[in-house]
């Protein structure tokens, strides 16, 4: 039954992606707010399909303060990017530059002025990340970053990259850690399997601006990993094996 419902959701996902990408193509020539509207509409339809077709609901705990802030989130599945972008007001997301080459998706991401990072470019990448981050904060946008740079399976050892500390140190804004357990439910090869249950996304207490990089990284990792472990244990009590 899980496989069948996952397959039906895949069909739904493909249909709404096609309709939204083509139906909102005009937004690429309109002001940025229409591209944001298109993206959030797609996100809402995706989460609606997850609940109605796959039986996968979600819960959001905690809040993200209004105004410019850095949100550093655990990353386990595609669900994370969909939900975070929908829940947080008009955020700029730090994404790998390769995604800008993806037809349609890349066009919308560039129009929405996401923060693209050239992984592997070393110090130049960090300078560019800092420049884009400062500009976003100056324009009062919140920023979303995944500190490990890639998806991690539930229970996998953490691997936090220094980019988040570098960005935190130059922005001079609070950082809101975020924990989640989506990897228990959005799983399988290429994330095809969608298990019924409830994903929990939890925004933790903000880390104030001004900490030294080393101290910041210790606090950030401890808060996210501790909360994530708790949410994984909670999710495993409801997730089908």
C-alpha positions, 0 to 999 in steps of 0.5 A, spaced: 500 500 500 505 504 501 508 503 494 502 504 491 500 511 495 507 513 493 506 512 486 500 516 486 503 521 489 509 521 484 504 522 479 501 528 482 507 531 484 509 531 476 503 533 474 503 539 479 510 541 477 508 541 470 502 545 471 506 550 475 512 551 471 508 552 465 502 556 468 507 561 472 512 562 466 509 569 465 512 570 472 519 570 470 517 577 466 513 580 472 516 583 479 519 578 483 513 577 488 510 573 483 515 568 482 515 567 490 507 566 489 508 561 484 513 557 488 509 557 494 503 555 490 507 549 488 509 548 495 502 548 498 500 543 492 505 538 494 504 538 501 497 537 500 498 531 495 503 528 501 497 528 506 491 526 502 495 521 497 500 518 501 498 520 508 504 524 510 502 530 514 506 535 518 507 539 524 511 546 525 513 547 532 517 554 534 517 560 530 522 564 526 522 571 528 520 577 524 526 580 520 533 578 517 535 572 521 539 566 519 535 559 519 540 553 519 536 547 518 538 539 518 537 536 511 534 529 510 530 530 504 527 534 499 521 535 503 525 540 507 526 545 502 519 545 500 516 546 507 522 551 509 520 555 503 513 555 505 513 556 512 518 562 512 516 568 510 519 570 503 526 567 505 532 566 500 535 559 500 543 558 500 543 553 494 548 549 490 550 553 483 549 547 479 541 548 480 541 554 476 542 550 470 536 546 471 531 548 466 525 552 469 527 550 476 533 554 475 530 560 472 525 561 477 530 560 483 534 565 479 528 570 478 527 569 486 534 571 487 536 565 491 543 565 494 547 560 489 554 558 492 559 555 487 562 549 491 569 547 490 571 554 489 574 555 496 575 562 498 572 565 492 566 561 494 566 564 501 567 571 499 561 570 494 556 567 499 558 573 504 556 578 499 550 575 497 548 574 504 549 581 506 545 584 500 539 579 503 540 581 510 540 589 508 534 588 504 531 584 510 530 577 507 531 571 512 536 566 509 535 559 510 542 554 509 543 547 510 549 547 514 551 540 512 551 542 505 547 535 503 542 530 505 543 526 511 540 519 513 536 519 520 542 517 525 548 518 520 554 522 523 553 529 523 558 533 518 557 541 519 561 545 514 564 551 516 560 555 511 555 556 516 560 559 521 563 564 516 556 566 514 554 567 521 560 571 522 559 576 517 551 577 517 551 579 525 544 577 526 541 571 530 541 564 527 535 560 528 537 552 528 532 548 525 531 540 527 526 535 523 525 528 522 523 528 514 528 522 513 524 517 516 518 518 511 521 521 505 525 515 503 527 509 499 531 510 492 531 517 490 526 519 495 521 515 492 517 512 498 513 516 502 511 513 508 504 515 512 505 519 519 507 526 521 513 530 519 515 534 525 519 541 523 522 544 530 525 551 530 529 552 536 531 558 540 535 563 536 543 563 537 544 570 538 549 574 534 556 575 536 559 568 538 566 566 536 566 561 530 568 555 534 563 557 539 557 558 534 559 551 531 559 547 537 552 550 540 549 550 533 551 542 532 549 541 539 542 544 539 540 541 532 543 534 533 540 533 540 533 536 537 533 531 531 535 525 535 529 527 539 524 528 533 527 521 530 525 517 536 518 520 536 517 519 529 520 512 529 514 510 534 509 512 528 513 510 522 511 504 518 517 499 518 
